[in-house]
């Protein structure tokens, strides 16, 4: 890895330290080192893109429809499905602790290895459990419990590292390229999911040893890809969080990089990146999280939105697999259509967010997302539903969710100050995690104890709450830039 300084919109430069180097003493001479080069920025963003590709394969094996089908085969209850959806969000309550620990480390890369590396290796225990189940060593209930245990531990460790990674990549991506870059990165990751998910579904569905063994094979491959994705982070320019906090204590924006020339191809990220120049000093501001009104409004929106979404979201795949009794290969096909629409629209949403901002897109796409639970109420098992309406519904979901994912992340980066940046991200994740887990748990209880009418009621209420959660964005017209 290289050691650089990078200008990101604050009066003073930040040193990007090498992985193995200890925390050094600052001196005036340190400000004379060359700024981060165009090639270093390019190589870092390319490495992060490849990281996203391999991480997408890992996520296919450890969550989503394949994990859901695995639990269906083990006769898991609806309450278990609610827990599976709530656990990744509930452990986000530990993200502030992870942010606190990461800000006291001296390397984003090393911290990522310690958290995400261990988190991904833990899934090997579930692979061993599946082997034991095939040989009669474990019963289905024990395997469900083991799956939940691994899910808790893995997401807990991952949650401790998420805010640090988010802060790392936010410092590397120039502010004026956020929409385009994250749109491109997420689009490529979704293309990977689009190709890999149907293949993985066919392997699981047609594995000679049964679907449970087939899932174990896919899970093992996913773990390997997950470790490779962490290796890609080695090629990103590393950042020392302590130096970041020292030099950027009074900066509000995260990566305002001024170029010394006009890019030849504005649409190309690689051509739009120029070596950072010394920016104009910005106004000193209070960096306290609880005095940042924009951030508090964002928390209100993000928390209420996540609760409303997760009230019904965990039960869509359950409805397809259990109620409609569809084969997992068909469900993975529907999910691939959603991933394809997500992929195609991300690039458009990215360019649009750079032009008109994130808030308007979140409002208009949020309205469209809000009606999705009501559309599910019209889906049945007729050939017309299975061959026309289900594919169209998944395409509609994928296209609009791309805007929500992209613009929510961009808005967080825009609002957070650079000092203790990861703590901002961790606080938002903790609020959303608690509210999302609460929503999934409430939805699971209603679905399990109120029968089919309970699921319909959950869908109706979820749509109403989704619309209500957009009110803070509508009222706060100056949120973001």
C-alpha positions in Angstrom: 0.0 0.0 0.0 1.0 3.6 -0.6 1.2 6.5 1.9 -0.3 9.8 0.7 -1.9 13.0 1.8 -5.4 13.8 0.5 -7.2 17.1 0.4 -11.0 16.7 1.0 -12.4 20.1 1.6 -10.8 21.1 4.9 -8.1 23.7 5.5 -5.4 21.1 6.4 -4.3 17.9 4.7 -4.7 14.4 6.1 -2.1 11.8 6.0 -3.1 8.4 4.6 -0.8 6.1 6.5 0.6 2.7 5.5 -0.9 -0.4 7.1 2.0 -1.4 9.2 3.2 2.0 10.2 2.5 3.2 13.8 0.9 6.4 14.7 3.5 9.1 13.9 4.1 12.6 15.4 2.8 15.4 13.3 5.2 18.1 12.1 4.9 21.1 9.8 7.0 19.2 7.3 4.4 16.5 7.0 2.1 19.0 5.2 4.6 19.2 2.4 4.3 15.6 1.2 2.7 15.1 -2.3 -1.1 14.9 -2.4 -2.8 11.7 -3.4 -2.3 11.1 -7.1 -4.9 10.6 -9.8 -3.6 7.0 -10.3 -3.9 6.2 -6.6 -7.5 7.4 -6.6 -8.3 5.4 -9.7 -6.6 2.2 -8.4 -8.4 2.5 -5.0 -11.8 2.9 -6.6 -11.2 0.0 -9.0 -10.1 -2.2 -6.1 -13.3 -1.2 -4.2 -15.4 -2.1 -7.2 -13.8 -5.5 -7.5 -14.3 -5.9 -3.7 -18.0 -5.2 -4.3 -18.2 -8.0 -6.9 -16.8 -10.7 -4.7 -18.8 -9.4 -1.7 -22.0 -9.7 -3.7 -21.3 -13.4 -4.2 -20.7 -13.8 -0.5 -24.0 -12.1 0.3 -25.8 -14.4 -2.0 -24.7 -17.5 -0.1 -25.2 -16.0 3.4 -28.5 -14.3 3.1 -31.5 -13.5 0.9 -33.5 -16.2 -0.9 -31.0 -19.0 -0.5 -30.8 -18.7 3.3 -34.6 -18.3 3.3 -35.1 -21.5 1.3 -32.6 -23.3 3.5 -34.8 -22.4 6.6 -38.0 -23.4 4.8 -36.5 -26.8 4.1 -35.8 -27.1 7.9 -39.4 -26.2 8.6 -38.6 -22.9 10.3 -41.5 -20.9 11.7 -42.5 -17.4 10.5 -41.1 -16.1 13.7 -37.7 -17.4 12.7 -38.0 -15.5 9.4 -38.7 -12.4 11.4 -35.6 -13.0 13.5 -33.5 -13.6 10.4 -34.5 -10.2 9.1 -34.3 -8.4 12.4 -30.9 -9.8 13.6 -28.8 -8.0 10.9 -30.5 -4.7 11.9 -30.6 -5.3 15.6 -26.8 -5.8 15.8 -26.4 -2.4 14.2 -27.0 -1.1 17.7 -23.3 -2.0 18.3 -22.1 0.1 15.4 -21.4 3.1 17.6 -19.1 0.9 19.6 -17.4 -0.3 16.4 -17.0 3.3 15.3 -15.5 4.2 18.6 -13.0 1.4 18.4 -12.2 2.1 14.7 -11.4 5.8 15.4 -8.7 4.6 17.8 -7.1 2.3 15.3 -4.3 3.4 13.0 -5.5 1.6 9.8 -8.9 1.2 8.2 -7.6 -1.9 6.3 -6.4 -3.7 9.4 -9.6 -2.9 11.3 -11.6 -4.3 8.4 -9.6 -7.5 8.4 -10.2 -8.0 12.1 -14.0 -7.5 11.9 -15.2 -8.6 8.5 -12.6 -11.3 8.2 -13.6 -13.1 11.3 -17.3 -12.5 10.6 -17.0 -14.2 7.2 -15.0 -17.1 8.5 -17.6 -17.9 11.1 -19.9 -19.2 8.4 -17.6 -22.2 8.1 -19.2 -23.4 11.3 -22.6 -23.6 9.5 -21.0 -25.5 6.7 -19.7 -28.0 9.3 -23.2 -28.1 10.8 -24.8 -28.9 7.4 -22.3 -31.8 7.0 -23.2 -33.1 10.5 -26.9 -32.8 9.7 -26.4 -34.9 6.5 -24.7 -37.6 8.6 -27.4 -37.5 11.3 -25.4 -35.6 13.9 -27.8 -32.7 14.1 -31.6 -32.4 13.7 -33.4 -29.7 11.9 -34.2 -27.6 15.0 -30.6 -27.7 16.1 -29.5 -26.6 12.7 -31.9 -23.7 12.7 -30.6 -22.6 16.1 -27.0 -22.9 14.8 -27.9 -20.8 11.8 -29.4 -18.1 14.0 -26.3 -18.2 16.2 -23.9 -17.8 13.3 -26.1 -15.0 11.9 -25.9 -13.1 15.2 -22.1 -13.4 15.6 -21.3 -12.7 12.0 -23.5 -9.7 11.7 -22.3 -8.4 15.1 -18.7 -8.4 13.9 -19.6 -7.1 10.6 -21.6 -4.3 12.2 -18.5 -3.3 14.3 -16.7 -2.7 11.0 -19.3 -1.3 8.7 -19.1 2.4 9.8 -15.3 2.3 9.5 -15.5 0.9 6.0 -18.1 3.5 5.0 -15.9 6.3 6.3 -12.9 4.9 4.5 -14.6 4.8 1.1 -16.3 8.1 1.7 -12.9 9.7 2.1 -11.6 8.2 -1.2 -14.5 9.1 -3.5 -14.5 12.7 -4.7 -17.7 14.5 -3.6 -18.8 15.4 -7.1 -18.4 11.8 -8.3 -20.3 10.1 -5.5 -23.5 9.5 -7.4 -21.7 8.2 -10.5 -19.2 6.1 -8.7 -21.5 4.4 -6.2 -24.1 4.0 -9.0 -21.5 2.2 -11.1 -20.1 0.1 -8.2 -23.5 -1.0 -7.0 -24.6 -1.6 -10.6 -21.7 -4.0 -11.2 -22.3 -5.7 -7.9 -26.0 -6.2 -8.9 -24.8 -7.6 -12.3 -22.8 -10.2 -10.4 -25.9 -11.0 -8.3 -28.0 -11.2 -11.5 -25.7 -13.8 -13.0 -24.8 -15.7 -9.9 -28.1 -16.0 -8.1 -29.9 -18.1 -10.8 -26.9 -20.4 -11.1 -26.7 -20.8 -7.3 -30.5 -21.5 -7.2 -30.2 -24.2 -9.8 -27.3 -25.8 -7.9 -29.3 -25.8 -4.7 -32.4 -27.1 -6.4 -30.8 -29.9 -8.3 -28.0 -31.0 -6.0 -27.9 -34.8 -5.9 -27.7 -34.8 -2.1 -30.7 -32.6 -1.6 -31.3 -28.8 -1.3 -29.7 -28.6 2.1 -26.5 -30.1 1.0 -26.6 -27.9 -2.1 -26.9 -24.9 0.0 -23.8 -26.0 2.0 -21.8 -26.1 -1.2 -22.9 -22.6 -2.3 -22.2 -21.3 1.3 -18.7 -22.7 1.2 -18.0 -21.0 -2.2 -19.5 -17.8 -0.9 -17.1 -17.8 2.1 -14.2 -18.2 -0.3 -15.3 -15.3 -2.4 -15.9 -13.2 0.7 -12.3 -13.7 1.8 -11.1 -12.7 -1.6 -13.1 -9.5 -1.5 -11.3 -8.5 1.7 -8.0 -9.1 -0.1 -9.0 -6.5 -2.7 -9.1 -3.9 0.0 -5.3 -4.2 0.3 -5.0 -2.2 -3.0 -7.0 0.7 -1.7 -5.1 3.7 -0.2 -5.3 3.2 3.5 -6.4 5.9 6.0 -5.3 6.5 9.5 -8.6 7.5 11.4 -6.6 9.3 14.2 -5.0 11.6 11.7 -8.3 12.1 9.9 -9.9 13.3 13.1 -7.0 15.5 14.1 -6.7 17.5 10.8 -10.4 17.6 9.9 -11.9 18.6 13.2 -13.8 21.5 11.7 -14.7 20.3 8.2 -18.3 19.7 7.3 -18.0 18.1 3.9 -16.2 14.9 3.4 -14.5 14.9 0.1 -14.7 18.2 -1.7 -11.9 17.6 -4.3 -11.1 20.5 -6.6 -9.6 19.5 -10.0 -7.0 21.4 -11.8 -8.5 20.7 -15.2 -11.8 20.0 -16.9 -12.3 16.3 -17.6 -12.5 15.3 -21.2 -15.3 12.9 -20.6 -17.6 14.1 -17.8 -19.5 10.8 -17.8 -16.4 8.7 -17.1 -15.3 8.4 -13.5 -11.7 7.6 -14.4 -11.4 10.8 -16.4 -13.1 13.0 -13.9 -10.6 12.2 -11.1 -7.8 14.8 -10.7 -5.1 15.2 -8.0 -6.6 17.1 -5.1 -5.7 20.7 -4.7 -5.7 22.8 -1.5 -9.3 24.0 -1.0 -10.6 27.2 0.4 -10.9 27.0 4.1 -14.5 26.4 5.2 -16.5 28.0 8.0 -15.9 26.5 11.4 -18.9 24.6 12.7 -20.1 22.6 15.7 -19.3 19.0 14.9 -21.5 17.6 17.6 -23.9 15.0 16.3 -26.8 16.1 18.5 -26.5 19.7 17.4 -26.5 18.9 13.7 -30.2 19.5 12.7 -29.8 18.0 9.3 -28.5 14.8 10.8 -31.3 14.6 13.3 -33.9 15.0 10.6 -32.2 12.3 8.6 -32.3 10.0 11.6 -36.0 10.6 12.0 -36.6 9.7 8.4 -34.2 6.8 8.3 -35.5 5.2 11.4 -39.2 5.5 10.6 -38.6 4.3 7.0 -36.6 1.2 8.1 -39.4 0.3 10.5 -42.1 0.6 7.9 -40.1 -1.3 5.3 -39.2 -4.2 7.5 -42.7 -4.6 8.9 -43.5 -6.5 5.7 -40.3 -7.1 3.7 -39.2 -10.4 5.5 -42.4 -12.1 4.3 -42.3 -11.6 0.6 -40.0 -14.6 -0.1 -41.8 -16.6 2.5 -45.0 -16.0 0.7 -43.6 -17.2 -2.6 -41.8 -20.3 -1.1 -44.5 -21.4 1.4 -47.9 -19.9 0.5 -47.5 -20.2 -3.3 -45.2 -23.3 -2.9 -42.8 -22.2 -5.7 -39.6 -24.0 -6.4 -36.5 -22.1 -5.2 -35.1 -21.9 -8.8 -38.2 -19.8 -9.8 -37.9 -17.6 -6.8 -34.2 -16.9 -7.6 -35.2 -16.1 -11.1 -37.6 -13.5 -9.9 -35.0 -12.1 -7.6 -32.6 -12.0 -10.5 -35.0 -9.8 -12.4 -35.1 -7.5 -9.5 -31.3 -7.4 -9.4 -31.2 -6.7 -13.1 -33.6 -3.8 -12.8 -31.6 -2.6 -9.8 -28.4 -2.7 -11.8 -29.7 -0.9 -14.9 -31.3 1.9 -12.9 -28.4 2.5 -10.5 -26.3 4.3 -13.1 -29.2 6.5 -14.0 -30.0 7.3 -10.4 -26.3 8.0 -9.8 -26.1 10.6 -12.6 -29.4 12.1 -11.6 -28.4 12.4 -7.9 -25.3 14.4 -8.9 -27.5 16.8 -10.9 -30.7 17.3 -8.8 -29.6 16.1 -5.3 -30.5 13.1 -3.2 -33.5 14.4 -1.3 -35.9 14.8 -4.3 -35.1 11.3 -5.5 -35.7 9.8 -2.1 -39.1 11.4 -1.9 -40.4 10.4 -5.3 -38.9 6.9 -5.2 -40.1 6.5 -1.7 -43.7 7.1 -2.8 -43.4 4.4 -5.4 -41.8 2.0 -2.9 -44.6 2.7 -0.4 -47.2 1.1 -2.6 -45.3 -2.2 -3.1 -46.9 -4.0 -0.1 -50.3 -3.2 -1.5 -49.4 -4.6 -4.9 -48.4 -7.8 -3.2 -51.9 -8.2 -2.0 -53.0 -8.7 -5.6 -50.6 -11.6 -6.2 -51.9 -15.1 -6.3 -50.9 -18.4 -7.8 -52.7 -18.1 -11.2 -50.6 -18.5 -14.4 -51.1 -14.8 -15.2 -49.6 -13.8 -11.8 -46.7 -16.2 -12.0 -45.7 -15.4 -15.6 -46.6 -11.7 -15.8 -47.3 -9.8 -12.6 -44.6 -11.4 -10.4 -41.8 -10.6 -12.9 -43.1 -7.1 -13.4 -43.4 -6.5 -9.7 -39.8 -7.6 -9.1 -38.6 -5.4 -11.9 -40.5 -2.4 -10.4 -39.1 -3.1 -7.0 -35.5 -3.4 -8.2 -35.6 -0.3 -10.3 -36.9 1.9 -7.5 -34.9 0.4 -4.6 -31.7 1.4 -6.4 -32.6 5.0 -5.8 -33.3 4.5 -2.1 -30.1 2.6 -1.5 -27.8 5.0 -3.4 -29.3 8.3 -2.3 -29.6 7.3 1.4 -25.9 6.5 1.5 -25.0 9.6 -0.4 -27.1 11.8 1.9 -25.4 10.3 5.0 -22.0 11.2 3.6 -23.1 14.7 2.7 -24.5 15.4 6.1 -21.8 13.9 8.3 -18.7 15.9 9.4 -15.3 14.5 8.7 -14.3 14.5 12.3 -15.6 11.2 13.8 -17.3 10.5 10.5 -17.7 6.8 11.2 -19.6 7.7 14.4 -22.2 9.5 12.4 -22.6 6.5 10.1 -22.7 4.1 13.1 -25.4 6.2 14.9 -27.6 6.2 11.8 -27.1 2.5 11.4 -27.9 1.9 15.1 -31.2 3.9 14.9 -32.2 2.2 11.6 -31.2 -1.2 13.0 -33.3 -0.9 16.2 -36.3 0.4 14.3 -35.9 -2.2 11.5 -35.6 -5.0 14.0 -38.6 -3.8 15.8 -40.6 -3.7 12.6 -39.5 -7.2 11.5 -40.3 -8.6 14.9 -43.8 -7.0 15.1 -44.5 -8.2 11.5 -43.3 -11.8 12.4 -45.6 -11.9 15.5 -48.6 -10.7 13.5 -47.9 -13.1 10.7 -47.5 -16.1 12.9 -50.4 -15.6 15.3 -53.0 -13.9 13.0 -52.9 -16.2 10.0 -53.3 -15.1 6.4 -55.3 -12.0 7.4 -52.4 -11.0 9.6 -50.0 -10.9 6.6 -52.5 -8.8 4.6 -52.9 -6.4 7.5 -49.1 -6.1 7.8 -48.8 -5.2 4.2 -51.5 -2.6 4.4 -50.0 -0.9 7.5 -46.5 -1.1 6.1 -47.5 0.9 3.0 -49.2 3.6 5.2 -46.1 3.9 7.4 -43.8 4.1 4.5 -45.6 7.1 3.2 -45.7 8.7 6.6 -41.9 8.3 7.0 -41.3 10.6 4.0 -42.7 13.6 5.9 -39.4 14.7 7.4 -37.8 14.8 3.9 -40.7 16.8 2.5 -40.7 19.3 5.4 -36.9 19.8 5.6 -36.3 21.3 2.2 -32.7 22.3 2.8 -31.6 18.8 3.8 -28.3 18.2 2.1 -27.2 20.3 -0.8 
